[in-house]
Amino acid sequence: MIPPNPPPEARSDILRQWAGTPVTALVSLVSAAVAISVTWALVDWAVISAVSPTRPIEECAGASGACWRFYLEKSRFMLFGTYPYAEHWRPALVSLLLLALSALVGLRITGRLRWLRPRMLLALWAGVIPMAFVLMGGGWTGLLAVDMSRWNGMPVLLILSVIAIALAFPLGVALAVLRHQTRRPVLRRAALVYIEGMRGIPMVTVLFVGVFVLPLTLPPDTRISPVMATLIALVFFHASYFAEDVRGGLQSLPVSQQEAAFSLGLSRGKTMRLVLLPQALSRSLPALVNSVIGAYKDTSLVVVLGIHDLTSTARMAFSEPGWGQFALEAYAFVGAWFLLSCAFLSWVGRELHRNQGARRR
Amino acid sequence: MRPAQLCLTALSSILAVTTVPALAGPVMDDIKANDSLICLVSPTAPGFSVPDSTGVFQGFNADFCRMAAAAVLGDADKADIRGVGFSDSMKTIVAGEAHMGSRSITRTGTRDADEGMAFVVTTFFDGQGFMVPNSLGVSSAAELDGASVCAEDGSTTLLNIADWFGAQGMTYRVENIADKTARLEAFFSGKCDVYASDVTALTADRQLSENPADYVILPEVISNEPLTLVARPDQAFEAALFWGFQVMLNADSHGITSANIDEVMADLDNQPPAVQRMFGADSATTDMAAKLGLVDDWAYQIVKQVGSYGEVFDRHLGVDTPFGLDRAETPNAHAANGGLMYPYPIR
């Protein structure tokens, strides 16, 4: 007979947890006060002192709170910048596709959506990435051609983060494998020099090289747009960080895995592909997510190259004469976006840690 | 190329051969073939070029892009105005990927000597000045000995400062900050005593502070900055830009604006001869249109769709705007009022 479950443990005493000793009481009090005042300031700004979007913009002048009319007026500009107004559905669609795909990957690696095979994800990426460029660029079957200098705001932020990361990942894995293997010492050294060299250079330098030096290496009558040059530079930069994350995973595998695979008669290639890499990748996921968060946040640095990502379009939104007083609203918009997207990324990171902990137990 | 497209191209090339005179150059042909004029402006220059809520660039400089499109294509909205950084915009024009630039480029000897870029006509006479906070208690640049100056790296600004401070026998210290927003922030937060730039840029930048009244622009102007339109070299296109601008100045002389141009046209016979020569059906401008490959009523289209020079100035920079520039007090006043804006005869 199965013995009955013991009664659950008594609930912990909240009062004792929060104010058991004078020190905890003080800390709790201070943090509660800070939390309340911050929340209050936020509510006051966004709701109580705010001017509702139905009021005319003139009323915002004296208000101490948010001017919601500003968002009504400028949201589309902050999201899509100088992209032709009538064609905004294209950057919107591209942004949604890239966001949805990123969310799918995030959910999948935290162990949800099991039906989604990695192969399907790969096919989706292979389809969506070229589609993003074709749709943004236009110039076919009656779609208005749009120059890359008009790719602004959200889509360019996502192209330079999501697509750069997606393209850097396979390159990073390849570099990690090259650096890990011992059969081809020349390639091993080359990968080592590349990875260490890239990681030793600040990202801004890589970006400047991409935008100012890369065009010099092209034939004289070709010009590469800053967005493309930056994308290429970012792919090569991020790849070196991903390579180190994956190499960490490869090195953490016990050597018996490789020996076992060999004893089953698997070739070196198959051993890497079927036995070592899958385990290494799942082990290096937390480190990879960490690198992805860093890469994503660094994307805003492209402003120095004259590329207008979300931060830059927000700045342009309040540069229009007469709108200068809405800098706070504009930056709050950007801040809210980065808060949300980074919150999702770090949630993925936390889930991964928890899953791995669970697996080990 | 699909057959239908091929037919269309062939048809349009035949038409072009019969209607466009031989003088029209490659840039002019390119603009007409694409039915769009690519014009580069600065991405964020309040008052000069900044996108509105629908992402279309508005401002003093952007209006000269519209002027060109109105003259060549008959429709100011066919100007494809793109915001591009300073050095990149020069490269883009030289590489032939844009037709013109209207972005406060100072016309200097060495720049003009470069191939691939032609300076056409000065739309704005500017000069470099200094902005200081009221709290500094300075009323003349001669009192700035030992000051720290925030200025843009690599621009003519730094060279002018070096010249001027050197000539006055004063010392100074430069805070080099490449990014404009960061540089302004450094100035507003007191990291440097003086902010140096073109006077009009100072007027615009002062608006970006929390309290513009806390800052004063010193009276000294230490350099000449003729801000000039640039074009890809093409004789016909350069002439179109130059004379398009002259139409705006001449309209100014006669008090003609986009608001009253239609009344003027309705009553053309009673107008002064100079106005008749500008807007008449068989006049100096129609003659020019045939030779340069412009739309027949290009002078009317410019004034109707863009306006006169004074109108454009007042709309974007004038006393009723946040910048509050009084045109009569700048070198950009009409020549009749002692300024440098001297309308050339259209005849």
Interface residues (C-beta under 8 A of the other chain):
Chain A: E73 K74 R76 F77 F80 G81 T82 Y83 P84 Y85 D147 S149 R150 N152 D221 R223 P226 V303 V304 L305 G306 H308 S312 R315 M316 S319 E320 P321 G322 G324
Chain B: I38 P43 T44 P46 G47 V50 P51 D52 S53 T54 G55 V56 F57 Q58 D80 R82 G83 V84 G85 D88 K91 T92 A95 E97 A178 D179 T181 Q207 L208 H316 T321 P322 F323
